[in-house]
Each structure stands twice: as C-alpha cells, then as structure tokens.
C-alpha cells in the first residue's frame, strides 16, 4: 500500500484517497519572471514522478499546477525590460514549457494562471471579510487577521509567538498585527490593476492558490505539494484562507496530505533567484543531456536536501550510461512492467514507500548487473519498463550513447562504461588477451583503470 509522508502530521501515513479511485492533486508552480533553475526542475520532476506513480497504481488522477503571472517581482522585471507584464510572463511561460519538456516532465491536467482567476479571489476575500477574518487597512490593502484563525501554525508546527512574517510579506504599519498578511493590494501608479469592492488593486500572492485549487479541485482535496520553502508562510496562509472562507468543510482540513520537496543547494547555500545563487536549467543543458539532470535529481529522496556540483552531474552521466549500455538491443516499446518478477516487486515496494526513488534506482542497477551477467532480453525489457515509470530510459541505447559521445572524436563516459563492461566479461571468460587490449586502448585515449573489490573505476589523465 502506498504511504506518503504528510507534512501536516509530520508522519508517514497510508494513502487513502477521499473518493477512491479518484485523486486530486494541486502543486504550487513557478512565478514566471526569469529562467527556471535547478530548484524549479526538482519540484517539477518530483511531482511528475508522483503523478506518474499514482496513475501507474490505478488511481484516476486530476493534477493541477499553477502559474503565478502577477507578482511584485514580475512587475519590477517588466519595468526593467520595458515589456508589458503580459509579454514578459508569456515569454517565460514558453521558456518554462520548453525546459520542462526537455526534462521529460509531462504537462499537468490543469495549469491555471493567477490572472485568469481574479474573480474567484475576490469572492474568497469577500467571504473572509464577511466572517470578520479579513479587514481593510488604512493603506487601502485588505489583510487577513491571523489571530482570528485558531488553527494558524498547524502546518509549520510553530506558535504565533514564534512565527515571523514571510519573505513576501511587506512591513506595514497599518496592519493590526505584524503577522497579518495581505489578500488584496491597493494599486500603485503605473501597476496593473483589477476593479474590486475595495478599489483598484491586485491580489496578494497567497490568495491565488487558495482560490484556484478550490475552484478546480473542490473545498477539500487529496494532495497539495510544493517546495519546502513554501511550507511557511505560503501554505500556512493557504490553509488559513481556505478553511476560514469555506467553513462548510464541516471541520475537515482543506487538504488531506501535504508534500514538500527539499532544497537544491549550490555551494552549501539554498538555490534562489532572489540571491543570484542559481544554476539555470538552460545553462546546464549546454553541458549535460536533460535526462542526466533528471536522473541526478531522482537519485536523492525528494524530501532530502540535495547538493549540486559538476562532479555530481558527471557521476550521474556515467551511471546513466551504464543503464543504457545494459539495455542495448532492447525494444523501444517495452510494454508494462512485470510486477511478479522479483525486481518489479522491489521497485513497487520502493515507490510505495513515500516515492523512494533512490531505492527504485538501485533496483534498476541490480537489473543492469543481472542483464550484463545473463544477457536476458526479458530483463532488458523490464529495465526499460521500470525506468519509464521514472521518466527515464525512453530512448534507444545507441541514440543516448551516441549523444553522450559528442563531437570531436573523443571518448565519452558511456563508451568507457561499455568497454569496462566488455573487459569484465572478457576477464570472466579468461580471455585475458582481449581484456588487456581494452585496457591498452583506454590508456591510449587517456583513460586509466583501477581494479578493486568494488569493481573497476576509471579516471581521465
């Protein structure tokens, strides 16, 4: 049975949908004012794997992932570039889609944009005001009164006294409490605006996801996901807004299971566009096949922090080449996995254990080792089928290995891996002449081999 770590209960729970076999999932997407970085790639790939596994497990999934296309940072960037907000966001939505497609991320069933749901936001703010949980400040903004929502803090696990305003909450002397957050912002000169009962303005950041998720998935749905940095204040505020406005939930929580993926860290610091500490996906594509980037991200558990370096991606390149080498000759259409086969059972157990992709990837390597030993076409098809559930191993081996060879007549990591496999086979067959020929061939190309108890490793001179 599938188990998911629920950030709300801070425990791993058996997954029991509200209305099986239907499952509804909402994921906080990207604010489109710049190129996507590796942290964004992790979020998109993590929840792409979640949706793939839910569907593979027989659930009828509706998956929504939003786009934030109105925001302080967007307005500021549009002013800097001399573009309209609409032109800027449309451009970066296109770049985001191109990056996601290259990474093998499937499109969600629904991709709502904030600017397309302002009416629903106004309706939710009005309900909160009617119930005394929202108020209009002297500044003209409409704020949420945090202390009037008794459950505030249950997702972050902090008391009100411990909480501090989040990164997108501006200091405002007109707030009744420093923890109150803005629902509707009064329009400033030259900014985009919508008409409202409180005057011209635009929605605050937090209200958009409450309005869009409940509009598309209902007042109570199964899974809400996003990056760990959104747990507070964004998701905490979503709970307060949604449950405060939609008290017809009958005391049920807004969302049953909350999922948060860990940070990607560059030089031991959180990757963030606001600090400039980023590795953009497009820059990485200049040096690495997109599938290598996806594979690198899936080798760590989604909740774990992940350190990025070029060496990590080089290791991922070498490892993925080993899998493709083992699969040589396997048909491109492998069909469904064989769940009765031992590796298939282990793969399912790993994925049912809170989407444990590192364990699932370990199964792929065990399969590859077995294929190299017994040369089984059936196991090669199984390797491709299981990899496909992670969005991996979808190309012909020859295509991937040729791509990794690159121009210039050098030798690629994939070619080195293939020769090492051939040398190991020659040694097991006591064909030491061929084994020495391979070693000498690699030495001539600047590749040194080292044999040890854990197998053969190599390095470029």
Secondary structure, DSSP 8 states (H G I E B T S, - for coil): --EEEETTTTEEEE---TBTTEEEEEEEEEE-SS--BHHHHHHHHHHHHHHHHHHHTT-EEEEEEEEE---HHHHHHHHHHT--HHHHHHHHHHHHHHHHHHTT----SB--BGGG-HHHHHHHHHHHHHTTSEEE-TTS-EEE-GGGSTTTTTTTT--TTT----TT----TTSSSTT-EEEEEE--TTS--B--TT-SEEE-HHHHHHHHHHHHH-SSEEEEEEEGGGIIIIIHHHHHHHHHH-GGGTT--SEEEEEEE--EEETTEE-BTTTTB--BHHHHHTTS-HHHHHHHHHTS-TTS-EEE-HHHHHHHHHHHHHHHHHTTT--S---S--TTSHHHHHHHHHHHBTS-HHHHHHHHHHHHHHHHHH--HHHHHHHHHHHHTTT---S-HHHHHHHHH-SSS---HHHHHHHHHHHHHHHHTT-HHHHHHHHHHHHHTTEEEEEETTEEEEEE-
